[in-house]
């Protein structure tokens, strides 16, 4: 028997007509017209036992006010006389009270148009809905004046459809008809999740609960079946099979099963026990959800526990555990377990993208959110104009990594309001791609300047080049479970892969490719996506099957940055559509574009979501694979241990060694890599000098008598000393926060150490024999004292001052007999300084004029030794017939004959930020004797070739030959702290060559090293003056950290 129900289509200016559905027992469904007409919610009044067999029905309906509307999911709350629906066109969920009113309430307005599951927990007063585009299940409280929501299921969903609920038992059920079809259940907060059915199931859609039988029923639109299973997963059976149907919704009442069918537009009614068919109603519309609006379907009283608990936002009555309070997204529960506080952490999931001048954020539902009152000013949370290019993230620790093209650095920031940025890697080239391996804590990046790929530990301390010889690398992605690295090189129109350590490099077999940019790996399906601006498309490569496909194409788009969130493709465009865009992958429809030509070029984009960083059980994730420095995954249970620059892997294949050379070497301070390095002058071999934590080493000097290296650290505000083999590390001097320790000179003949302090504008000396004795020798008429060098036999000091009145000065070692040697008449930034004691010549580098000059101290004649374009010289030292110097632009060590000539590189092609430089060569030292023949109590300071003065440390007066306290027992300079307490040595091992200058055999060495540095932590004016005219854009960097101006 087939009954036909026809409707007259009437449109009113308000949403409901006088024949609206009434409160009381009703079978209610939603439906939309096949062509012209409006969407409706229809109800058949009365007990189905009365009207199913007779066919005498009373039909009422609710009509949409506009043709474009489409009602889909339905739910109800019988006690409050309310029905709820999702509406596809305006992407919202609404409520209507069935009391004759036409007023509606919008409960949620940020959904996609595919909300097909909606249920009400009538005991706790909460609504649940599923969204098959965002692949999540959301809970919304019904009794709050503010709109709160909580994502309770966000992972393992592929296309969730129907929802069903049993509040008295605390069960939530849903169907998922995506790539892994299944029926699942959880408790009412999304916990205790388990699969009920995942075999012989294809396209499950509507689902409902049989409360008496403790079972669920669902329809499968592909198998054309109605099936049931008990809550424990047992006794599954097919209730009926109807070929050539397309089931959508299902509802139960006693022994009746009601199903909506979309192929012919039917309402079908069958017996749930026997499978007997009662009747079909041809609706003339396409039906969607269906429900039995009846008091018996919602047995149980509202939760008294929730009433007494007085939760501020959400209450869930969990039968086995009593009621609990929850907070919505963006809030956390307070200690009282009732009230909520807005969290400072950024919400996951969300989208973050770089636009050169800023880093901005949008919520996960960018495709459907309202853009009212949305501007880049409100959405951007870092706005310091540093040329932001590449992004990556650590979801577990809430960290964002980003590259800055202006400062040529990589930074990271805690994604929390009020956090400060932190630069972790400096001195890199143009970083266009970043990828964080969350299983091992390693960061990978592509460098378009140096044409290579590097990896480092998450803090940037240990770095290693793993792939070089690239043309124009951009996007990069890691697959920890495969132990594979992928990157795009548009210069060769290829995407390549390798092991995580760069081995087994392979070009992926992709022919339809032109200009690949950024990459994204969808771990749900093991697919690699790439943006191709040459072909105006986004394509994919299946890593299991090798299948290649075009996933989205738009001729007007030049795809650059790329990410995927559930069913949505997010990309940036750098051409006329400069901005961020969203498309639906499954339909190929563009959903939205946000353009911003005046506000910077759109670059990389990421979806900040823990689901994009699944937890793989890989060996590097367990104690770093027992690797001392870098662990690189090869396969799930196979990994490589690697070492940073200069270190070599030990025979145990886990630990890292530094094999210090005994002779003919340079020592440099790299403040960006936070290391001191030894470089062989003949071999160019690099060996790290193993120390404890370094922060910003600047000036450096070497003492061949004790084989110790001395250095300043401008972040830790200390002067330190250690054996060049990495032992006996001590703090010689700890300084106040205002100090900037720019220069250091080791007088290993007279056993003195001289230090310039740009922050305090003073020069001090301390004893290398008794480091607790230190004294300020010059503190007036200094502007910005920089590098310093000593002439040990003449008892003279020479230093550069790059202040407003740039000059080079000299004085006796006690500060007396001071005068200006060079007064620069044009703008100059004199930095490093060194002295040739044999020829009595003084050399210095000028970072503004880009030149190296020399003064003959016998006649004061000045000569230019070298001048280059685009240089920024910093440190210099003379050894034998050569000058060795550092440059911030080149980032490597160069040398020239001291008489002049073309520079040649010494050591590797580049470091990160080389500052001070010193050196030692046994064949180039000059032996001599200190004139300090008498025993001074504290300090012996030579003042000429034949005389010296005994001096007392600050805080003491000289009484005869004895230093006596001025009234306290301190020996420190005012505001200073000194210690010779040994620090804990590093765990790194070094192979020690038993060599150097023996203490008994050395009397003197001529100026084996000098010391120079630049302050990385000074205030902005100091930084400005250090920069040459070509690199003034670095000015913003030197302030160190930047506070977020805005959260979101």
Rosetta blueprint (number, residue, H / E / L):
1 X L
2 X E
3 X E
4 X E
5 X L
6 X L
7 X L
8 X L
9 X L
10 X L
11 X L
12 X L
13 X L
14 X L
15 X L
16 X L
17 X L
18 X L
19 X L
20 X L
21 X L
22 X L
23 X L
24 X L
25 X L
26 X E
27 X E
28 X E
29 X E
30 X E
31 X E
32 X E
33 X E
34 X L
35 X L
36 X L
37 X L
38 X L
39 X L
40 X E
41 X E
42 X E
43 X E
44 X E
45 X E
46 X L
47 X L
48 X H
49 X H
50 X H
51 X H
52 X L
53 X L
54 X L
55 X L
56 X L
57 X L
58 X L
59 X E
60 X E
61 X E
62 X E
63 X E
64 X L
65 X L
66 X L
67 X L
68 X L
69 X L
70 X L
71 X E
72 X E
73 X E
74 X E
75 X E
76 X E
77 X E
78 X L
79 X L
80 X L
81 X L
82 X E
83 X E
84 X E
85 X E
86 X E
87 X E
88 X L
89 X L
90 X L
91 X L
92 X E
93 X E
94 X E
95 X E
96 X E
97 X E
98 X L
99 X L
100 X L
101 X L
102 X L
103 X L
104 X E
105 X E
106 X E
107 X E
108 X E
109 X L
110 X L
111 X L
112 X L
113 X L
114 X L
115 X L
116 X L
117 X E
118 X E
119 X E
120 X E
121 X E
122 X L
123 X L
124 X L
125 X L
126 X E
127 X E
128 X E
129 X E
130 X E
131 X E
132 X L
133 X L
134 X L
135 X L
136 X E
137 X E
138 X E
139 X E
140 X E
141 X E
142 X L
143 X L
144 X L
145 X L
146 X L
147 X L
148 X L
149 X L
150 X E
151 X E
152 X E
153 X E
154 X L
155 X L
156 X L
157 X L
158 X L
159 X L
160 X E
161 X E
162 X E
163 X E
164 X E
165 X E
166 X E
167 X L
168 X L
169 X L
170 X L
171 X E
172 X E
173 X E
174 X E
175 X E
176 X E
177 X L
178 X L
179 X L
180 X L
181 X L
182 X E
183 X E
184 X E
185 X E
186 X E
187 X L
188 X L
189 X L
190 X L
191 X L
192 X L
193 X L
194 X E
195 X E
196 X E
197 X E
198 X L
199 X L
200 X L
201 X L
202 X L
203 X L
204 X E
205 X E
206 X E
207 X E
208 X E
209 X E
210 X E
211 X L
212 X L
213 X L
214 X L
215 X E
216 X E
217 X E
218 X E
219 X E
220 X E
221 X L
222 X L
223 X L
224 X L
225 X E
226 X E
227 X E
228 X E
229 X E
230 X E
231 X L
232 X L
233 X L
234 X L
235 X L
236 X L
237 X E
238 X E
239 X E
240 X E
241 X E
242 X L
243 X L
244 X L
245 X L
246 X L
247 X E
248 X E
249 X E
250 X E
251 X E
252 X E
253 X E
254 X L
255 X L
256 X E
257 X E
258 X E
259 X E
260 X E
261 X E
262 X L
263 X L
264 X L
265 X L
266 X E
267 X E
268 X E
269 X E
270 X E
271 X E
272 X L
273 X L
274 X L
275 X L
276 X L
277 X E
278 X E
279 X E
280 X E
281 X E
282 X E
283 X L
284 X L
285 X E
286 X E
287 X E
288 X E
289 X E
290 X E
291 X E
292 X E
293 X E
294 X L
295 X H
296 X H
297 X H
298 X H
299 X L
300 X L
301 X L
302 X L
303 X L
304 X H
305 X H
306 X H
307 X H
308 X H
309 X H
310 X L
311 X L
312 X L
313 X L
314 X E
315 X E
316 X E
317 X E
318 X E
319 X L
320 X L
321 X L
322 X E
323 X E
324 X E
325 X E
326 X E
327 X L
328 X L
329 X L
330 X L
331 X E
332 X E
333 X E
334 X L
335 X L
336 X L
337 X L
338 X L
339 X L
340 X E
341 X E
342 X E
343 X L
344 X L
345 X E
346 X L
347 X L
348 X L
349 X L
350 X E
351 X E
352 X E
353 X E
354 X E
355 X L
356 X E
357 X L
358 X L
359 X E
360 X E
361 X E
362 X E
363 X E
364 X L
365 X L
366 X L
367 X L
368 X L
369 X L
370 X L
371 X L
372 X L
373 X L
374 X L
375 X L
376 X H
377 X H
378 X H
379 X H
380 X E
381 X E
382 X E
383 X L
384 X L
385 X L
386 X L
387 X L
388 X E
389 X E
390 X E
391 X E
392 X E
393 X E
394 X E
395 X L
396 X L
397 X L
398 X L
399 X E
400 X E
401 X E
402 X E
403 X E
404 X E
405 X L
406 X L
407 X L
408 X L
409 X E
410 X E
411 X E
412 X E
413 X E
414 X E
415 X L
416 X E
417 X L
418 X L
419 X L
420 X E
421 X E
422 X E
423 X E
424 X E
425 X E
426 X E
427 X L
428 X L
429 X L
430 X L
431 X E
432 X E
433 X E
434 X E
435 X E
436 X E
437 X E
438 X L
439 X L
440 X L
441 X L
442 X E
443 X E
444 X E
445 X E
446 X E
447 X E
448 X L
449 X L
450 X L
451 X L
452 X E
453 X E
454 X E
455 X E
456 X E
457 X E
458 X L
459 X L
460 X L
461 X L
462 X L
463 X E
464 X E
465 X E
466 X E
467 X E
468 X L
469 X L
470 X L
471 X L
472 X L
473 X E
474 X E
475 X E
476 X E
477 X E
478 X E
479 X E
480 X L
481 X L
482 X L
483 X L
484 X E
485 X E
486 X E
487 X E
488 X E
489 X E
490 X L
491 X L
492 X L
493 X L
494 X E
495 X E
496 X E
497 X E
498 X E
499 X E
500 X L
501 X L
502 X L
503 X L
504 X L
505 X L
506 X E
507 X E
508 X L
509 X L
510 X L
511 X L
512 X L
513 X L
514 X L
515 X L
516 X E
517 X E
518 X E
519 X E
520 X E
521 X E
522 X E
523 X L
524 X L
525 X L
526 X L
527 X E
528 X E
529 X E
530 X E
531 X E
532 X E
533 X L
534 X L
535 X L
536 X L
537 X E
538 X E
539 X E
540 X E
541 X E
542 X E
543 X L
544 X L
545 X L
546 X L
547 X L
548 X E
549 X E
550 X E
551 X E
552 X E
553 X E
554 X L
555 X L
556 X L
557 X L
558 X L
559 X E
560 X E
561 X E
562 X E
563 X E
564 X E
565 X E
566 X L
567 X L
568 X E
569 X E
570 X E
571 X E
572 X E
573 X E
574 X L
575 X L
576 X L
577 X L
578 X L
579 X E
580 X E
581 X E
582 X E
583 X E
584 X E
585 X L
586 X L
587 X L
588 X L
589 X E
590 X E
591 X E
592 X E
593 X E
594 X E
595 X E
596 X L
597 X H
598 X H
599 X H
600 X L
601 X L
602 X L
603 X L
604 X L
605 X E
606 X E
607 X E
608 X E
609 X L
610 X H
611 X H
612 X H
613 X L
614 X L
615 X L
616 X L
617 X L
618 X L
619 X H
620 X H
621 X H
622 X L
623 X H
624 X H
625 X H
626 X H
627 X L
628 X L
629 X L
630 X E
631 X E
632 X E
633 X E
634 X E
635 X E
636 X L
637 X L
638 X E
639 X E
640 X E
641 X E
642 X E
643 X L
644 X L
645 X L
646 X L
647 X L
648 X E
649 X E
650 X L
651 X L
652 X L
653 X L
654 X L
655 X L
656 X E
657 X E
658 X E
659 X L
660 X L
661 X L
662 X L
663 X L
664 X L
665 X E
666 X E
667 X E
668 X E
669 X E
670 X E
671 X L
672 X L
673 X L
674 X L
675 X E
676 X E
677 X E
678 X E
679 X E
680 X E
681 X L
682 X L
683 X L
684 X L
685 X L
686 X E
687 X E
688 X E
689 X E
690 X L
691 X L
692 X L
693 X L
694 X L
695 X L
696 X L
697 X E
698 X E
699 X E
700 X E
701 X E
702 X E
703 X E
704 X L
705 X L
706 X L
707 X L
708 X E
709 X E
710 X E
711 X E
712 X E
713 X E
714 X L
715 X L
716 X L
717 X L
718 X E
719 X E
720 X E
721 X E
722 X E
723 X E
724 X L
725 X L
726 X L
727 X L
728 X L
729 X L
730 X E
731 X E
732 X E
733 X E
734 X E
735 X L
736 X L
737 X L
738 X L
739 X L
740 X L
741 X E
742 X E
743 X E
744 X E
745 X E
746 X E
747 X E
748 X L
749 X L
750 X L
751 X L
752 X E
753 X E
754 X E
755 X E
756 X E
757 X E
758 X L
759 X L
760 X L
761 X L
762 X E
763 X E
764 X E
765 X E
766 X E
767 X E
768 X L
769 X L
770 X L
771 X L
772 X L
773 X L
774 X E
775 X E
776 X E
777 X E
778 X E
779 X L
780 X L
781 X L
782 X L
783 X L
784 X L
785 X E
786 X E
787 X E
788 X E
789 X E
790 X E
791 X E
792 X L
793 X L
794 X L
795 X L
796 X E
797 X E
798 X E
799 X E
800 X E
801 X E
802 X L
803 X L
804 X L
805 X L
806 X L
807 X E
808 X E
809 X E
810 X E
811 X E
812 X E
813 X L
814 X L
815 X L
816 X L
817 X L
818 X L
819 X E
820 X E
821 X E
822 X E
823 X E
824 X L
825 X L
826 X L
827 X L
828 X L
829 X L
830 X E
831 X E
832 X E
833 X E
834 X E
835 X E
836 X E
837 X L
838 X L
839 X L
840 X L
841 X E
842 X E
843 X E
844 X E
845 X E
846 X E
847 X L
848 X L
849 X L
850 X L
851 X E
852 X E
853 X E
854 X E
855 X E
856 X E
857 X L
858 X L
859 X L
860 X L
861 X E
862 X E
863 X E
864 X E
865 X E
866 X E
867 X E
868 X L
869 X L
870 X L
871 X L
872 X L
873 X E
874 X E
875 X E
876 X E
877 X E
878 X E
879 X E
880 X L
881 X L
882 X E
883 X E
884 X E
885 X E
886 X E
887 X E
888 X L
889 X L
890 X L
891 X L
892 X L
893 X E
894 X E
895 X E
896 X E
897 X E
898 X L
899 X L
900 X L
901 X L
902 X L
903 X L
904 X E
905 X E
906 X E
907 X L
908 X L
909 X L
910 X L
911 X L
912 X L
913 X L
914 X E
915 X E
916 X E
917 X E
918 X E
919 X E
920 X E
921 X L
922 X H
923 X H
924 X H
925 X L
926 X L
927 X L
928 X L
929 X L
930 X L
931 X L
932 X L
933 X L
934 X L
935 X L
936 X L
937 X L
938 X L
939 X E
940 X E
941 X E
942 X E
943 X L
944 X L
945 X L
946 X L
947 X L
948 X E
949 X E
950 X E
951 X E
952 X L
953 X L
954 X L
955 X L
956 X E
957 X E
958 X E
959 X E
960 X L
961 X L
962 X E
963 X E
964 X E
965 X E
966 X L
967 X L
968 X L
969 X L
970 X L
971 X L
972 X L
973 X L
974 X L
975 X L
976 X L
977 X E
978 X L
979 X L
980 X L
981 X L
982 X E
983 X L
984 X L
985 X L
986 X L
987 X L
988 X L
989 X E
990 X E
991 X L
992 X L
993 X L
994 X L
995 X L
996 X L
997 X L
998 X L
999 X L
1000 X L
1001 X L
1002 X L
1003 X L
1004 X L
1005 X L
1006 X L
1007 X L
1008 X L
1009 X E
1010 X L
1011 X E
1012 X L
1013 X L
1014 X L
1015 X L
1016 X L
1017 X L
1018 X L
1019 X L
1020 X H
1021 X H
1022 X H
1023 X H
1024 X H
1025 X H
1026 X H
1027 X L
1028 X L
1029 X L
1030 X L
1031 X L
1032 X H
1033 X H
1034 X H
1035 X H
1036 X H
1037 X H
1038 X H
1039 X H
1040 X L
1041 X L
1042 X L
1043 X E
1044 X L
1045 X L
1046 X L
1047 X L
1048 X L
